[in-house]
Amino acid sequence: MTQTAPSAPKLMTMTEYLAYDDGTDTRYELVDGALVEMPTESFGNSNIAKFLLFELAKYVPLLLVAYNTEVEVSGRRATCRIPDLLLHTEESAAALAETTRNVITKDMPPLALVVEVVSPGTENRDGDYRFKHTEYAARGIAEYWIIDPEQQQVTLCLWVKGQYEDTVYTGDTPLASTVIPGFKLSAAQMLAFGQN
């Protein structure tokens, strides 16, 4: 009896990903050409993102703050991420307004800021600290914030000459954002909203 090896899942291009619809409400990221199902956020992580959304709106026009927006980044193959929150530049917001889907493609201007709230688990931690760190830097995004409820810290990654320089914040020290003038929130204030 001959056994056939299971076939590898078909890898998608960015065009195929943008046209994909499985008839469900399932959210997917595209990672190196493969669909990766995005689990529902925890109650605590959702609260952190909501709190930060309203706080950012105190410092910048609300139209520049966004969630549930896809961001095409560089990978070995087609890759598209869905950060928890982001802040547009005037240019990226104008480019997005000309499209029919809420996706920032590689040919559009880079964003000012992306925020990821780390979910529990080694795979999520690797994704936020390693892979997305490199992908967002290569995309030229000025700041990347990694909010880590498990470690009780916020890492502010500042884009300098093509790569990120990281500063870890804990406790009551306000984040020194270069893209949000006058921003005064500390890691402790952000993380407090993730407590269940």
KEPA-772169 format. One line per field, with one value per residue: residue number from 1; residue in three letters; x negated, y negated, z of N, C-alpha, C in turn. Coordinates in steps of 0.02 Angstrom, whole numbers, plus 50000, padded with zeros to 5 digits. Layout:
N
k (NUM; ...)
r (ALA; ...)
nx (X; ...)
ny (Y; ...)
nz (Z; ...)
cax (X; ...)
cay (Y; ...)
caz (Z; ...)
cx (X; ...)
cy (Y; ...)
cz (Z; ...)
This chain:
196
k (1; 2; 3; 4; 5; 6; 7; 8; 9; 10; 11; 12; 13; 14; 15; 16; 17; 18; 19; 20; 21; 22; 23; 24; 25; 26; 27; 28; 29; 30; 31; 32; 33; 34; 35; 36; 37; 38; 39; 40; 41; 42; 43; 44; 45; 46; 47; 48; 49; 50; 51; 52; 53; 54; 55; 56; 57; 58; 59; 60; 61; 62; 63; 64; 65; 66; 67; 68; 69; 70; 71; 72; 73; 74; 75; 76; 77; 78; 79; 80; 81; 82; 83; 84; 85; 86; 87; 88; 89; 90; 91; 92; 93; 94; 95; 96; 97; 98; 99; 100; 101; 102; 103; 104; 105; 106; 107; 108; 109; 110; 111; 112; 113; 114; 115; 116; 117; 118; 119; 120; 121; 122; 123; 124; 125; 126; 127; 128; 129; 130; 131; 132; 133; 134; 135; 136; 137; 138; 139; 140; 141; 142; 143; 144; 145; 146; 147; 148; 149; 150; 151; 152; 153; 154; 155; 156; 157; 158; 159; 160; 161; 162; 163; 164; 165; 166; 167; 168; 169; 170; 171; 172; 173; 174; 175; 176; 177; 178; 179; 180; 181; 182; 183; 184; 185; 186; 187; 188; 189; 190; 191; 192; 193; 194; 195; 196)
r (MET; THR; GLN; THR; ALA; PRO; SER; ALA; PRO; LYS; LEU; MET; THR; MET; THR; GLU; TYR; LEU; ALA; TYR; ASP; ASP; GLY; THR; ASP; THR; ARG; TYR; GLU; LEU; VAL; ASP; GLY; ALA; LEU; VAL; GLU; MET; PRO; THR; GLU; SER; PHE; GLY; ASN; SER; ASN; ILE; ALA; LYS; PHE; LEU; LEU; PHE; GLU; LEU; ALA; LYS; TYR; VAL; PRO; LEU; LEU; LEU; VAL; ALA; TYR; ASN; THR; GLU; VAL; GLU; VAL; SER; GLY; ARG; ARG; ALA; THR; CYS; ARG; ILE; PRO; ASP; LEU; LEU; LEU; HIS; THR; GLU; GLU; SER; ALA; ALA; ALA; LEU; ALA; GLU; THR; THR; ARG; ASN; VAL; ILE; THR; LYS; ASP; MET; PRO; PRO; LEU; ALA; LEU; VAL; VAL; GLU; VAL; VAL; SER; PRO; GLY; THR; GLU; ASN; ARG; ASP; GLY; ASP; TYR; ARG; PHE; LYS; HIS; THR; GLU; TYR; ALA; ALA; ARG; GLY; ILE; ALA; GLU; TYR; TRP; ILE; ILE; ASP; PRO; GLU; GLN; GLN; GLN; VAL; THR; LEU; CYS; LEU; TRP; VAL; LYS; GLY; GLN; TYR; GLU; ASP; THR; VAL; TYR; THR; GLY; ASP; THR; PRO; LEU; ALA; SER; THR; VAL; ILE; PRO; GLY; PHE; LYS; LEU; SER; ALA; ALA; GLN; MET; LEU; ALA; PHE; GLY; GLN; ASN)
nx (49958; 49971; 49932; 49984; 49900; 49957; 50016; 49934; 49997; 50068; 49975; 50005; 50016; 50001; 50105; 50196; 50225; 50289; 50404; 50463; 50596; 50675; 50804; 50832; 50820; 50692; 50532; 50380; 50202; 50075; 49936; 49782; 49840; 49934; 50096; 50140; 50236; 50310; 50325; 50460; 50442; 50387; 50486; 50418; 50312; 50387; 50446; 50333; 50295; 50412; 50414; 50294; 50324; 50421; 50342; 50238; 50312; 50325; 50210; 50183; 50265; 50419; 50449; 50327; 50294; 50307; 50381; 50389; 50335; 50250; 50077; 49960; 49807; 49630; 49574; 49514; 49599; 49759; 49827; 49939; 49989; 50095; 50098; 50132; 50164; 50142; 50057; 50082; 49984; 50007; 49993; 50003; 50135; 50203; 50172; 50234; 50366; 50398; 50424; 50515; 50510; 50461; 50312; 50140; 50029; 49867; 49829; 49877; 49859; 49761; 49823; 49846; 49842; 49854; 49943; 49929; 50008; 49950; 49998; 50025; 49904; 49770; 49756; 49830; 49756; 49630; 49670; 49709; 49594; 49484; 49510; 49609; 49547; 49435; 49501; 49585; 49487; 49418; 49516; 49512; 49580; 49603; 49614; 49633; 49729; 49721; 49827; 49826; 49913; 49885; 49748; 49754; 49714; 49672; 49607; 49528; 49494; 49388; 49370; 49219; 49109; 49147; 49167; 49232; 49209; 49219; 49309; 49348; 49488; 49548; 49655; 49686; 49628; 49647; 49679; 49564; 49611; 49579; 49665; 49785; 49824; 49799; 49845; 49887; 49911; 49875; 49796; 49855; 49981; 50040; 50040; 50120; 50250; 50262; 50279; 50370)
ny (50058; 49892; 49737; 49571; 49421; 49290; 49142; 48985; 48832; 48714; 48576; 48402; 48255; 48077; 48014; 48121; 48144; 48023; 48037; 48146; 48235; 48326; 48339; 48325; 48237; 48241; 48178; 48156; 48156; 48136; 48230; 48248; 48296; 48388; 48416; 48362; 48391; 48269; 48265; 48225; 48077; 48064; 48013; 47922; 47876; 47817; 47713; 47635; 47592; 47520; 47418; 47353; 47309; 47208; 47123; 47086; 47010; 46892; 46825; 46822; 46796; 46883; 46951; 46998; 47104; 47278; 47443; 47620; 47618; 47672; 47706; 47712; 47792; 47829; 47993; 48163; 48213; 48154; 48049; 47990; 47893; 47866; 47747; 47707; 47575; 47419; 47273; 47155; 47063; 46901; 46922; 47063; 47082; 47008; 47082; 47204; 47166; 47164; 47293; 47452; 47546; 47574; 47569; 47545; 47538; 47589; 47493; 47375; 47227; 47242; 47282; 47185; 47246; 47408; 47520; 47659; 47771; 47889; 48056; 48198; 48332; 48417; 48416; 48300; 48204; 48215; 48176; 48040; 47980; 48020; 48054; 47960; 47845; 47834; 47831; 47715; 47617; 47628; 47579; 47447; 47382; 47259; 47273; 47414; 47491; 47609; 47681; 47764; 47861; 47974; 47965; 47843; 47721; 47592; 47584; 47465; 47444; 47360; 47294; 47284; 47241; 47351; 47459; 47522; 47442; 47491; 47451; 47494; 47477; 47468; 47461; 47294; 47205; 47092; 47131; 47087; 47029; 46994; 46961; 46920; 46775; 46711; 46825; 46916; 47035; 47175; 47338; 47410; 47347; 47382; 47523; 47548; 47556; 47681; 47769; 47901)
nz (50000; 49957; 50027; 50021; 50044; 50150; 50075; 50070; 50141; 50029; 49981; 49990; 49889; 49915; 49847; 49832; 49967; 50003; 49930; 49987; 50062; 50179; 50214; 50346; 50505; 50545; 50587; 50501; 50493; 50370; 50356; 50297; 50178; 50223; 50292; 50452; 50587; 50689; 50859; 50974; 51068; 51239; 51381; 51464; 51379; 51277; 51349; 51380; 51251; 51214; 51313; 51280; 51151; 51176; 51254; 51165; 51077; 51145; 51118; 50983; 50822; 50814; 50696; 50652; 50732; 50739; 50734; 50699; 50572; 50430; 50396; 50274; 50272; 50256; 50222; 50212; 50120; 50060; 50183; 50305; 50436; 50582; 50685; 50860; 50880; 50796; 50736; 50617; 50498; 50425; 50290; 50272; 50313; 50217; 50102; 50132; 50133; 50000; 49964; 49953; 50050; 50219; 50229; 50241; 50118; 50051; 49961; 50009; 50114; 50267; 50432; 50584; 50709; 50781; 50887; 50989; 51096; 51200; 51194; 51303; 51299; 51216; 51075; 51037; 51103; 51040; 50912; 50931; 50991; 50912; 50768; 50719; 50763; 50680; 50555; 50562; 50580; 50458; 50377; 50404; 50507; 50625; 50769; 50876; 50992; 51119; 51221; 51367; 51466; 51546; 51580; 51637; 51576; 51455; 51297; 51204; 51042; 50943; 50783; 50705; 50584; 50501; 50586; 50745; 50902; 51065; 51213; 51375; 51478; 51642; 51786; 51846; 51756; 51625; 51452; 51326; 51194; 51024; 50925; 50973; 51034; 51197; 51264; 51408; 51475; 51580; 51591; 51695; 51706; 51583; 51590; 51699; 51657; 51608; 51707; 51776)
cax (50000; 49932; 49962; 49967; 49885; 50005; 49991; 49923; 50048; 50051; 49953; 50042; 49985; 50037; 50166; 50242; 50245; 50336; 50466; 50486; 50654; 50698; 50874; 50839; 50793; 50624; 50479; 50317; 50143; 50038; 49868; 49741; 49883; 49982; 50148; 50134; 50297; 50298; 50372; 50493; 50401; 50410; 50522; 50368; 50278; 50435; 50453; 50273; 50300; 50466; 50390; 50243; 50359; 50449; 50288; 50205; 50357; 50315; 50148; 50182; 50333; 50447; 50446; 50262; 50289; 50346; 50374; 50416; 50307; 50197; 50015; 49916; 49737; 49585; 49560; 49486; 49653; 49809; 49844; 49983; 50003; 50150; 50079; 50188; 50179; 50091; 50064; 50064; 49958; 50055; 49983; 50032; 50208; 50228; 50165; 50284; 50432; 50407; 50431; 50579; 50499; 50422; 50246; 50083; 49985; 49797; 49818; 49904; 49812; 49761; 49862; 49807; 49838; 49895; 49944; 49949; 50016; 49927; 50041; 49985; 49878; 49704; 49763; 49850; 49699; 49581; 49698; 49707; 49527; 49435; 49530; 49641; 49496; 49396; 49546; 49606; 49428; 49405; 49570; 49497; 49628; 49563; 49614; 49668; 49736; 49738; 49856; 49820; 49944; 49853; 49685; 49768; 49670; 49686; 49546; 49536; 49444; 49382; 49337; 49159; 49067; 49166; 49180; 49259; 49173; 49271; 49307; 49399; 49518; 49587; 49674; 49719; 49591; 49686; 49646; 49537; 49630; 49556; 49717; 49844; 49801; 49829; 49871; 49865; 49931; 49822; 49811; 49902; 50048; 50067; 50048; 50172; 50314; 50262; 50289; 50437)
cay (50000; 49830; 49680; 49506; 49371; 49235; 49084; 48924; 48782; 48668; 48510; 48349; 48190; 48022; 48004; 48175; 48132; 47968; 48060; 48206; 48231; 48395; 48336; 48319; 48175; 48255; 48132; 48190; 48121; 48174; 48234; 48284; 48328; 48434; 48386; 48378; 48367; 48225; 48280; 48169; 48048; 48072; 47956; 47874; 47845; 47773; 47653; 47594; 47561; 47470; 47362; 47317; 47276; 47145; 47080; 47057; 46960; 46829; 46795; 46817; 46800; 46950; 46982; 47028; 47163; 47331; 47513; 47666; 47599; 47718; 47673; 47755; 47785; 47874; 48058; 48207; 48212; 48103; 48044; 47935; 47894; 47826; 47724; 47691; 47504; 47384; 47201; 47135; 46997; 46868; 46952; 47131; 47075; 46985; 47138; 47254; 47138; 47176; 47365; 47483; 47592; 47544; 47600; 47504; 47580; 47568; 47434; 47316; 47199; 47279; 47258; 47153; 47289; 47468; 47545; 47729; 47793; 47959; 48108; 48250; 48386; 48407; 48399; 48230; 48164; 48215; 48136; 47968; 47955; 48036; 48049; 47895; 47795; 47829; 47813; 47645; 47575; 47628; 47540; 47377; 47355; 47219; 47303; 47476; 47503; 47677; 47677; 47833; 47868; 48027; 47939; 47778; 47671; 47568; 47571; 47416; 47456; 47298; 47306; 47243; 47264; 47416; 47512; 47496; 47438; 47507; 47428; 47529; 47436; 47500; 47414; 47230; 47162; 47082; 47149; 47030; 47037; 46941; 46947; 46892; 46720; 46703; 46887; 46921; 47098; 47221; 47409; 47430; 47323; 47423; 47592; 47552; 47573; 47752; 47811; 47930)
caz (50000; 49951; 50060; 49993; 50096; 50149; 50038; 50110; 50125; 49974; 50002; 49956; 49875; 49947; 49808; 49851; 50036; 50005; 49899; 50021; 50106; 50192; 50233; 50419; 50534; 50570; 50565; 50485; 50469; 50320; 50380; 50247; 50129; 50254; 50334; 50523; 50621; 50747; 50913; 51006; 51120; 51307; 51408; 51487; 51322; 51244; 51390; 51371; 51185; 51216; 51353; 51242; 51096; 51202; 51276; 51106; 51048; 51181; 51095; 50909; 50795; 50818; 50630; 50641; 50775; 50708; 50754; 50649; 50508; 50409; 50376; 50236; 50291; 50219; 50251; 50161; 50070; 50076; 50254; 50322; 50508; 50608; 50753; 50905; 50874; 50758; 50727; 50550; 50481; 50380; 50224; 50269; 50318; 50151; 50055; 50150; 50114; 49929; 49952; 49971; 50106; 50274; 50228; 50222; 50077; 50051; 49918; 50044; 50164; 50330; 50489; 50637; 50769; 50789; 50957; 50999; 51166; 51197; 51222; 51336; 51257; 51185; 51004; 51033; 51127; 50985; 50858; 50946; 51007; 50861; 50698; 50705; 50776; 50618; 50500; 50568; 50567; 50386; 50347; 50418; 50555; 50672; 50836; 50887; 51064; 51138; 51288; 51391; 51532; 51584; 51605; 51668; 51545; 51387; 51259; 51152; 50990; 50904; 50719; 50695; 50529; 50473; 50636; 50807; 50965; 51114; 51282; 51414; 51530; 51694; 51838; 51834; 51710; 51563; 51390; 51290; 51124; 50978; 50875; 51007; 51076; 51263; 51290; 51477; 51507; 51601; 51582; 51748; 51689; 51528; 51611; 51750; 51626; 51589; 51767; 51779)
cx (49956; 49969; 49938; 49955; 49937; 49975; 49985; 49978; 50023; 50031; 49987; 49996; 50025; 50104; 50218; 50268; 50299; 50404; 50498; 50546; 50679; 50771; 50886; 50814; 50722; 50575; 50415; 50263; 50113; 49965; 49828; 49785; 49936; 50033; 50139; 50195; 50278; 50349; 50404; 50448; 50430; 50445; 50472; 50333; 50324; 50444; 50393; 50278; 50354; 50444; 50341; 50274; 50386; 50395; 50252; 50246; 50353; 50255; 50146; 50253; 50357; 50444; 50379; 50252; 50334; 50333; 50404; 50395; 50250; 50137; 49972; 49844; 49695; 49576; 49527; 49534; 49703; 49828; 49885; 50003; 50064; 50131; 50141; 50211; 50125; 50108; 50038; 50022; 50012; 50053; 50014; 50108; 50237; 50225; 50219; 50354; 50448; 50420; 50500; 50572; 50451; 50354; 50194; 50035; 49915; 49784; 49846; 49852; 49816; 49803; 49816; 49793; 49880; 49888; 49967; 49953; 50003; 49978; 49997; 49961; 49814; 49710; 49783; 49793; 49646; 49606; 49691; 49636; 49476; 49458; 49560; 49592; 49456; 49440; 49567; 49547; 49414; 49457; 49560; 49547; 49589; 49559; 49655; 49669; 49758; 49762; 49862; 49849; 49910; 49788; 49693; 49720; 49696; 49618; 49562; 49477; 49444; 49341; 49280; 49117; 49083; 49177; 49205; 49207; 49226; 49257; 49364; 49422; 49557; 49608; 49704; 49681; 49631; 49645; 49623; 49550; 49604; 49611; 49780; 49820; 49838; 49856; 49843; 49884; 49870; 49843; 49863; 49973; 50080; 50084; 50103; 50239; 50318; 50274; 50361; 50462)
cy (49938; 49774; 49616; 49457; 49315; 49175; 49024; 48874; 48735; 48601; 48457; 48290; 48137; 48010; 48058; 48166; 48077; 47987; 48118; 48191; 48302; 48396; 48333; 48251; 48184; 48204; 48173; 48138; 48166; 48172; 48278; 48326; 48374; 48395; 48409; 48348; 48327; 48242; 48216; 48143; 48062; 48008; 47901; 47838; 47798; 47709; 47607; 47556; 47507; 47408; 47320; 47280; 47208; 47097; 47047; 47002; 46893; 46790; 46782; 46819; 46873; 46987; 47015; 47092; 47218; 47399; 47556; 47646; 47647; 47678; 47723; 47740; 47833; 47938; 48100; 48212; 48159; 48106; 47982; 47943; 47852; 47804; 47706; 47619; 47474; 47310; 47184; 47071; 46965; 46902; 47022; 47129; 47054; 47042; 47191; 47230; 47151; 47250; 47390; 47531; 47559; 47578; 47550; 47549; 47550; 47506; 47370; 47290; 47239; 47244; 47222; 47202; 47351; 47492; 47617; 47741; 47868; 48005; 48161; 48303; 48368; 48385; 48325; 48184; 48158; 48171; 48062; 47941; 47968; 48019; 47981; 47838; 47782; 47804; 47739; 47598; 47571; 47586; 47465; 47344; 47323; 47248; 47366; 47487; 47575; 47673; 47749; 47841; 47920; 48003; 47871; 47724; 47650; 47554; 47522; 47425; 47395; 47311; 47257; 47275; 47336; 47472; 47479; 47496; 47443; 47477; 47461; 47484; 47480; 47445; 47350; 47182; 47154; 47103; 47085; 47040; 46979; 46922; 46918; 46838; 46718; 46767; 46900; 46987; 47141; 47293; 47431; 47408; 47365; 47493; 47601; 47573; 47645; 47798; 47837; 47933)
cz (50000; 49986; 50027; 50050; 50093; 50113; 50084; 50093; 50071; 50003; 49959; 49941; 49913; 49912; 49826; 49922; 50039; 49974; 49937; 50066; 50116; 50217; 50307; 50441; 50561; 50542; 50554; 50473; 50415; 50341; 50333; 50200; 50158; 50295; 50406; 50558; 50683; 50801; 50940; 51061; 51189; 51329; 51430; 51430; 51284; 51282; 51383; 51304; 51183; 51255; 51313; 51182; 51119; 51225; 51217; 51075; 51085; 51153; 51020; 50883; 50793; 50751; 50615; 50682; 50746; 50740; 50698; 50578; 50491; 50384; 50339; 50255; 50249; 50258; 50197; 50102; 50093; 50149; 50267; 50396; 50524; 50679; 50794; 50896; 50830; 50754; 50658; 50551; 50437; 50311; 50220; 50274; 50251; 50100; 50069; 50130; 50041; 49913; 49972; 50030; 50156; 50280; 50203; 50184; 50076; 50009; 49950; 50094; 50229; 50383; 50538; 50694; 50759; 50861; 50955; 51074; 51165; 51230; 51255; 51286; 51222; 51113; 50996; 51052; 51071; 50927; 50870; 50956; 50951; 50791; 50681; 50716; 50712; 50560; 50503; 50557; 50493; 50348; 50360; 50465; 50613; 50742; 50836; 50963; 51075; 51211; 51314; 51461; 51576; 51617; 51640; 51643; 51477; 51355; 51204; 51104; 50944; 50841; 50709; 50641; 50508; 50522; 50701; 50863; 51019; 51183; 51319; 51471; 51578; 51744; 51812; 51788; 51645; 51502; 51355; 51215; 51083; 50929; 50907; 51055; 51143; 51294; 51359; 51511; 51524; 51585; 51633; 51733; 51633; 51552; 51663; 51720; 51603; 51648; 51768; 51850)
